[in-house]
Amino acid sequence: MQEKSPPPVGGATTAAVVRVAARVVVLSGGAGAEAVAQGAEEDRAALVALYRTTNGASWVDSSNWTTAAPLGEWFGVQTDVEGRVAILDLHRNGLSATWATCPTSST
């Protein structure tokens, strides 16, 4: 199955498009609650980094972002039954970043 690329985010001044690939993690057999909780915390850390890197304070809607609320209550975030990010939809929400501020850039 081929993934579709998301539409560009931000305005005309956006130097780089930030892509976030949300994964659905299927836990099987012996995966315990500790592993699930750790995964959800890793998701939270990644989303907070996205928020900070893309000027989250200026987004059109940043409801609950960077709060202690469950990730599924953050605007644009849908989680699976384990609380892991399943879908991230921030289309037309005003994200912007320059290549130098993207965490994966090598400058």
C-alpha positions in Angstrom: 0.0 0.0 0.0 1.4 3.4 -1.0 1.0 6.4 1.4 -0.4 9.6 0.1 1.6 12.7 0.8 -0.2 15.3 2.9 -0.9 18.7 1.4 1.6 21.4 2.2 1.2 23.2 5.6 1.7 26.8 6.6 1.8 29.9 4.4 3.9 31.0 1.5 6.8 31.8 3.7 7.1 28.2 4.9 10.6 27.0 4.0 10.0 23.4 4.7 6.9 21.2 5.0 6.9 19.2 8.2 5.6 15.7 7.7 4.5 13.7 10.6 3.8 10.0 9.9 1.5 8.7 12.6 1.9 5.0 13.0 -0.7 2.6 14.3 1.1 0.3 16.5 -0.5 -3.1 16.9 0.6 -4.8 20.1 0.5 -8.5 20.2 0.7 -11.3 22.7 3.0 -10.3 25.6 3.2 -6.6 25.3 2.5 -5.2 28.8 0.9 -2.0 30.1 4.4 -0.5 30.7 5.3 -0.8 27.0 2.1 0.8 26.0 2.5 3.7 28.5 6.1 4.3 27.3 4.9 4.4 23.7 2.2 6.9 24.5 4.8 9.1 26.3 7.1 8.9 23.2 4.1 10.0 21.1 3.5 12.9 23.5 7.2 14.0 23.3 7.1 13.9 19.5 3.9 15.9 19.3 5.3 18.5 21.7 8.5 18.8 19.6 6.2 19.3 16.5 4.3 22.0 18.3 7.4 23.9 19.3 9.1 23.5 15.9 6.1 24.7 14.0 5.2 27.7 16.1 2.3 26.0 17.8 1.3 29.1 19.7 0.3 30.7 16.4 -1.7 27.7 15.0 -5.3 28.3 14.1 -6.4 25.8 16.8 -4.0 24.4 19.4 -6.6 23.2 21.9 -5.1 21.1 24.6 -1.6 20.9 23.0 1.2 20.6 25.5 -1.3 20.1 28.3 -1.6 17.0 30.5 -4.9 16.1 28.7 -5.0 12.7 27.0 -3.5 12.9 23.4 -6.9 12.1 21.9 -8.2 15.4 23.3 -5.5 17.5 21.6 -6.8 19.2 18.5 -6.2 17.1 15.4 -5.0 14.0 17.2 -6.9 10.7 17.2 -5.6 7.8 19.2 -6.1 4.1 19.2 -7.5 2.1 22.2 -4.0 2.1 23.7 -3.7 5.9 23.7 -1.1 5.9 20.9 -1.4 8.4 18.0 -3.3 6.8 15.1 -4.2 9.8 13.0 -2.7 13.3 13.0 -4.7 15.9 11.0 -3.4 19.4 11.2 -4.3 20.4 7.6 -4.9 24.1 7.3 -4.0 24.8 10.9 -1.2 27.3 10.2 1.9 25.2 10.9 5.1 26.9 9.8 8.8 26.1 10.1 12.1 26.8 8.4 14.4 23.9 7.5 16.9 25.0 10.1 14.3 24.6 12.9 13.1 21.1 11.8 14.5 18.5 14.2 15.6 16.2 11.4 17.5 18.8 9.5 21.3 18.6 9.3 22.9 22.1 9.3 
